[in-house]
Amino acid sequence: MFLLCRRLPSLARTTTFLCKSMEPTVTATSSFGVGSSRLAALAQQLRGYKPPPSSSFDDAEETQTDQETAGKVVSQVGFQESMIAPVSKDPERFRPKRAAVLICIFEGDDGDLRVILTKRSSRLSTHSGEVSLPGGKADEGDKDDGMTATREAEEEIGLDPSLVDVVTSLEPFLSKHLLRVIPVIGILRDKTKFKPIPNPEEVEAVFDAPLEMFLKDENRRCEEREWMGEKYLIHYFDYRTGDKDYMIWGLTAGILIRAASVTYQRPPAFIEQSPKFKYPKLVEKHTCMPK
């Protein structure tokens, strides 16, 4: 069943610039400038955020459920793990692989809060050209989710981890391929020091969008889906910057809706309709949520 939600003309406001890259076809758009004391107050607010309890997992010896989970975290169907009921303790139960994404917030020239996003390279074999947050799966050497998120951001877009003040993490989300994704919120205090350098093997463009747009019932549509007997909505946000049009959907949209709600301390102006699934005790190799 397809539901079309209200949709208005897309937003259009950012400054375009060329990124340093090995390939001239890789470009980025942004509005990076000088920070303010507002970011310090925001950082203090977010440090006090405590995510709701999520389904318990034994992080040791996590089982990879799909070969695709070894790749980057991209825009897929995703739900807050706290919305999913835990299963009983079982040594053979599902243990998802862990990953982290960076929600890097900075203050735009007009004083609005903005978030850094990427468009995946069109040459990638899977999910090419989709919008995502910088991030990927955890490495053994990562001491925490903040290190995973900032390390991946540096590899993908050249964002120096020392420029990012990691302030909190949101509750885990479950990706389409049953990958446990931890959204990490970081503050970019001095945006003038960040000069995007996209990795052409992974990233085609770097741009930013107003965080508050993910709370508004504008430039948005949704589809109703059903899985394991539960109905849920997938949200799509259309965004235009310069002469480029982007669609932000699925896991990325779900994470940004939650991040905006926490940041602005209010719910979205639309119904999210997240499902209340139960984790399966056993997961077949190719188990995944429907597209």
Secondary structure, 3 states (H helix, E strand, C coil): CCCCCCCCCCCECCEEECCCCCCCCCEEEECCCCCCHHHHHHHHHHHCCCCCCCCCCCCCCCCCCCHHHHCCCCCCCCEEHHHCECCCCCCCCCCCCEEEEEEEEEECCCCCEEEEEEEECCCCCCCCCCEECCEEECCCCCCCHHHHHHHHHHHHHCCCHHHEEEEEECCCEECCCCCEEEEEEEEECCHHHCCCCCCCCCEEEEEEEEHHHHHCCCCEEEEEEEECCEEEEEEEEEEEECCEEEEEEHHHHHHHHHHHHHHHCCCCCCCCCCCCCECCCCCCCCCCCCC
